Amino acid sequence: MPLNPLLTLPSLTLSLDHIVILVRDLEEAIANFSTEGFTVQRGGTHADGNTHNALVVFSDGSYLELIAFLKPAAQHRWGHLHAKGYTGFVDYALLPGNVGEAVSAAQSRGLSYFGPVDGGRIRPDGKKLLWKIGAPPTSDLPFLCGDITPRDWRVSQGNTRLHDNGVQGLASLTLVVHDLELSRQRYRALLGEQADHENQLQQLTGLGLSTTSFTLGTIQLVLVSPHGHNEGPAAIALHQTLDTRGEGLIGVGLRAPRTHDRVATKRAQVLHIRHHTPFDIHYF
């Protein structure tokens, strides 16, 4: 079915749920993120037994998921990246009110999301978490994650959302894509009426880049693609990323108050070096 992002359907609100960061060793990642001022909670083992995780939850309800493989898993969504030894940002999830309805809406607009698929995790305290997943047809799109058990079982409340480095939440996501116009149409089909908050497509002359962005609540969702023949270093680097890892998340902006400007920036730089996670800090 061809994409039809303009098809009028009942409004579905999608919000940012979490960012997935693939790490080589979970205990090392927990120690590193903790040292750099984040409050980190151990999450437990996923239902398939392939991965375990830890979470950095923010005051806005979004979170970073630090995930490590316990064994090779070729069929896993990120198994091929694990097999290559890749670490860093690998994915992100949006939170729908109902995964089944969101998948159906996307399919009606010609976007072949698959699901809902059962997912879950056993926390260290033994509590069993259940959710539903909507899997995207291409890696430039997010997966959908909606809770069956109460969301605060998965995303904790209270002081665990406070971080010594001052970070309070997520501000922006940047994704590299092969074909900007095609990805733009896919996002319009996924977001529906929310895609009305799209910023103008721009050609960044001299850099060899094209970009557009969507506003999703308080989050800027930026799509960028290399183009043309007169390409600068940034475009060459993005081509290399597309060739080696493929489309997907390459950068995340975090929100922090100006009172923490030097602290948050310095600690983000350390994590970039150790875990290939290029964080940018947006101060307010």
C-alpha positions in Angstrom: 0.0 0.0 0.0 1.4 3.5 -0.9 2.0 5.9 1.9 -0.9 8.2 2.6 0.1 10.5 5.4 -2.9 12.8 4.8 -5.5 10.1 5.4 -7.8 11.4 8.2 -8.0 9.0 11.1 -8.9 9.3 14.8 -6.2 11.3 16.6 -3.6 9.2 18.3 -1.1 10.9 20.6 2.5 9.5 20.5 5.1 10.7 23.0 8.7 9.9 23.5 9.1 6.8 25.7 12.8 6.0 25.8 16.2 5.9 24.1 18.1 2.6 23.7 21.8 2.5 24.2 23.6 -0.7 23.4 26.6 -1.3 25.8 29.2 -4.1 25.9 29.1 -4.7 29.6 26.1 -3.6 31.7 27.9 -3.3 35.0 30.6 -1.1 33.5 28.0 1.1 31.9 26.1 1.4 35.2 29.3 2.5 36.9 30.2 5.0 34.2 26.8 6.7 34.0 26.7 6.8 37.8 30.1 8.4 38.0 29.0 11.1 35.6 26.1 12.1 37.8 23.2 9.9 36.6 21.0 7.9 39.0 20.9 4.4 37.4 18.5 1.6 38.3 19.0 -2.0 37.4 16.1 -3.1 35.3 16.4 -6.9 35.1 16.3 -9.5 32.4 14.0 -9.4 29.4 11.5 -12.2 28.8 13.4 -13.7 25.9 16.5 -14.1 28.1 18.7 -12.5 25.5 19.3 -9.1 27.2 19.4 -7.3 30.5 19.2 -3.6 31.2 19.4 -0.6 33.5 17.5 2.6 33.3 18.2 6.4 33.7 14.7 7.9 34.3 14.1 11.6 33.9 11.6 14.0 35.5 9.7 14.3 32.3 9.0 10.5 32.3 11.3 9.6 29.5 14.4 7.5 30.1 17.7 6.1 28.8 17.8 2.3 28.5 21.3 0.8 28.9 21.0 -2.7 27.3 23.6 -5.5 27.0 23.3 -8.9 25.4 23.7 -12.0 27.6 24.2 -14.3 24.6 24.3 -14.0 20.8 20.8 -13.5 19.3 20.9 -13.1 15.6 17.1 -12.7 15.3 16.9 -9.9 17.9 16.1 -6.4 16.6 19.7 -5.3 17.6 21.4 -8.7 17.4 23.2 -7.8 14.1 24.7 -4.7 15.8 25.8 -6.7 18.8 27.4 -9.3 16.5 29.4 -6.4 14.9 30.6 -5.2 18.3 28.7 -1.9 17.9 27.9 0.2 20.9 26.0 3.4 21.3 22.6 4.7 20.3 20.6 1.9 18.5 16.9 2.8 18.7 14.2 4.8 20.4 10.5 4.1 21.3 7.4 6.1 21.2 4.6 5.6 23.8 1.0 5.3 22.4 -2.2 5.1 24.3 -2.8 1.8 22.7 -0.2 -0.1 20.6 -2.8 -2.0 18.6 -4.7 1.2 17.6 -1.4 3.0 16.7 -0.3 0.0 14.6 -3.6 -0.1 12.8 -3.5 3.7 12.2 0.0 3.5 10.7 -1.0 0.5 8.5 -4.1 2.4 7.3 -1.7 5.1 6.1 0.5 2.6 4.2 3.1 2.1 6.9 3.7 -1.6 7.6 4.1 -1.7 11.3 4.0 -5.2 12.8 2.2 -6.1 16.0 1.2 -5.9 18.7 3.9 -8.3 19.9 4.2 -9.3 23.6 7.2 -8.1 25.5 8.3 -8.1 29.2 11.0 -8.1 31.8 11.6 -9.6 35.2 12.8 -6.9 37.6 15.6 -7.7 40.2 12.8 -7.7 42.9 11.0 -10.4 41.0 8.1 -8.3 39.7 7.1 -9.3 36.2 6.5 -6.4 33.7 4.4 -6.8 30.6 4.1 -4.6 27.5 3.1 -4.6 23.8 5.5 -3.7 21.0 4.8 -2.3 17.5 7.7 -3.1 15.3 8.5 -0.7 12.4 9.2 -1.7 8.8 12.4 0.3 8.5 15.2 1.3 10.9 14.6 5.0 10.4 11.4 4.7 12.4 10.9 4.1 16.1 9.3 1.1 17.7 6.1 1.5 19.8 6.0 0.4 23.4 2.8 0.4 25.5 2.4 -1.0 29.0 0.1 -3.8 30.1 1.2 -3.7 33.7 1.3 -0.2 35.3 3.8 2.1 33.6 5.4 3.1 37.0 6.4 -0.5 37.4 8.6 0.0 34.3 9.4 3.7 34.8 9.8 4.5 38.4 8.7 7.6 40.3 10.4 9.7 43.0 14.0 10.5 43.7 15.3 8.0 41.1 14.4 10.7 38.6 16.8 13.2 40.2 20.4 13.4 38.9 23.4 15.1 40.4 24.5 16.5 37.0 21.2 18.4 36.7 19.8 16.6 33.6 16.0 16.7 33.7 14.9 15.1 30.5 15.3 14.8 26.7 15.3 17.8 24.3 16.0 16.4 20.9 16.8 13.3 18.8 18.8 13.3 15.6 18.5 10.5 13.0 20.4 9.9 9.9 18.4 8.6 6.9 19.2 7.6 3.3 16.3 9.4 1.6 15.1 12.4 3.5 11.8 12.9 1.5 10.9 9.2 1.9 11.6 9.2 5.7 9.7 12.5 6.0 6.7 10.8 4.4 7.0 7.8 6.7 7.0 10.0 9.8 4.0 12.0 8.5 2.2 8.6 8.1 3.2 7.5 11.6 2.5 10.8 13.4 -0.7 11.7 11.6 -2.0 15.0 12.9 1.0 15.4 15.1 3.1 15.7 11.9 1.5 19.2 11.4 4.2 20.4 13.7 6.9 19.9 11.0 9.6 22.5 10.3 10.6 23.4 6.8 13.0 21.1 4.9 16.4 22.8 4.6 19.4 22.3 2.3 22.6 23.1 4.3 24.7 24.6 1.5 28.4 23.8 1.7 27.9 20.9 4.2 26.2 18.5 1.8 23.3 17.9 4.2 19.5 18.1 4.0 17.4 18.3 7.2 13.9 18.6 8.4 12.4 18.2 11.9 9.1 17.5 13.7 8.0 18.8 17.1 6.8 16.0 19.3 5.6 17.6 22.6 8.7 19.2 24.0 11.0 17.1 21.8 12.6 18.1 18.5 12.9 15.1 16.2 15.5 15.9 13.5 16.1 13.9 10.3 19.3 14.5 8.4 20.6 13.1 5.2 23.8 13.6 3.2 23.2 14.7 -0.4 24.9 16.0 -3.5 28.5 15.8 -4.7 30.2 18.7 -2.9 30.1 17.1 0.5 31.9 18.3 3.6 33.3 16.2 6.5 29.9 15.9 8.2 28.3 14.4 5.1 31.2 12.0 4.6 30.8 10.9 8.3 27.1 10.3 7.8 27.7 8.3 4.7 30.1 6.1 6.7 27.4 5.6 9.4 24.8 4.7 6.8 27.2 2.2 5.2 28.4 0.5 8.4 25.4 0.7 10.8 22.5 1.9 8.7 19.7 4.4 9.3 18.8 5.5 12.8 19.5 7.5 15.9 22.9 9.3 16.0 22.5 12.0 18.6 20.5 12.9 21.7 19.9 16.3 23.3 19.5 16.4 27.1 17.8 19.3 29.1 19.6 20.8 32.1 19.4 24.1 33.9 22.1 26.7 33.3 23.3 26.3 36.9 24.8 23.0 35.8 26.2 24.1 32.5 29.9 23.1 32.9 29.1 19.9 34.9 26.6 18.5 32.5 28.6 19.2 29.4 31.8 17.8 30.8 30.1 14.6 32.0 28.3 14.2 28.6 31.7 14.4 26.9 33.1 11.6 29.0 30.1 9.3 28.2 30.5 10.1 24.5 34.1 8.8 24.6 33.4 5.7 26.7 30.1 4.6 25.1 29.9 6.3 21.7 26.9 8.3 22.8 27.1 11.9 21.5 24.9 13.8 23.9 24.2 17.5 23.4 23.1 19.6 26.4 20.2 22.1 25.9 20.3 24.6 28.8 17.3 26.6 30.1 
